[in-house]
Amino acid sequence: MTSESVGGIFGAIVAAIVLAVAVVFGPIGQYGKPPKPKAADQAAPAAASAPAEPAPRGPDVREVPNQ
């Protein structure tokens, strides 16, 4: 066996191990994500409080005197 073939086999083994670890520990689809809160839980606090003022939109534009 030449060093290239040994390196190729070793690289394939390392790639397979990395892929297996990524599948085991990585989130796939909904599996790794926390459950979404229900819509009724989100709407209840908003209805109980007073309506909030809308946030200001856009940058503040101020006139600068020319000198």
N, C-alpha and C positions, 0 to 999 in steps of 0.2 A: 504494500500500500504506500502511496505517496503522501506527502504532507498535505497536498490539496484535498485529497479524498478524506483523510482523517479530519481535516478542518471542516469540510462540508458536512460530514456525518455529525461532528460535534456541534456545528451551527444549527443543524436541523433538530438535534435533541434539545438544545437551549431554546430554540424558537417554540418547540412544542410545549416545553415547561412554562415559558412565559405566557403563551396563549391559554394554557390550562389555568394558570393563576389568575389571569385577567377574567376568564369566564366565571371562576369560582367567587372572586372577591368583587367583581365589577357589577354595577347595577344594569340589569337587562330588562328593558321595558318597565313595567310597574313594580317589578320584584324588589328593586333596591330603593324605591321612593317611599316617603312617608304617606299615609293615607290622606286623601283630600278632605278638608272639613266640609260638613254638610251646609247647604245653602241656608237652612233655617237658623243655624247657629250664627252665620255671618249677618243676617238681616236683623236679628233681634237687638243688638247693641246700637245699631244705626237708627232704628225707629225710636228708641227710648231717649236719645239725646236730642238737643235742639239742632236745627239745621246749621251746618257750618258755612262760613263765608267762602266763596270761591277763591282759590289761590290766584295770586297775580300771575298774569301770563306775559311772557316776552321780556326782553331786557329793558332796563330803564334808559330812556333816551333823554339826555340833558343837553341844552344848548351851551356851547362853549364860546365865549367872546373871542373875536379875532383881534389880534394885536399887531 
